[in-house]
C-alpha cells in the first residue's frame, strides 16, 4: 500500500487516501473542496438510506467511479494518506481521476482480484495499477492452503 500516515493532517490536492474498513482499505484520490473520486463495486438498487446532504451520494445506490464528499468516503472510519514513490504532480493526478469520473477515459468495472479501488487510485497517482492488499490476500491464501496441507499451484 506504500507508506501511510495516520497523522492528523488534512488531505492535499492529488493525495491518494485510504480508509480502514477492517478487512480492507478503501482507496481514492482527494480532488479538493472536500471531495474524493474513488471506485466502488457496481451498485445494487437500495432504498436503505437517504442521499448525503453534502454530495448527494447514497450508499449502495451508486457504483463505478464516483465523486463523493470526504465524509461519505470515510464512512465513519479513519483517514490514511498514502505516500507512494514516483508520483505524478498533484494537478495531473486530479486531472486523471476527473477524466475517469467524467467518462472521458474508461476504467474497467470493480473486481477485487483484477481491478479494485486501490488499482484505480494508484493508476491515477503513479500511472500504474497496483494493489498491495490484493497481493497480501494472495499470499495469505497461498500460505493458508499450504498450512492446511493443501496444494497450491503457482503459474
ABEGO torsion letter per residue (X at the ends): XEBBBABBBBBBBGBBBBBBAGABBBBBBBAEGGBBBBBBBBBBBBAABBBBAAAGBBBGABBEBBBBBAAAAAGGBBBBBBBBBGBBBAAAAAAAAAAAAAGABBBBBBBAAABBAAAAAAAAAAGBBBBAAAAAAAAAAAAAAAAAGBBBBBX
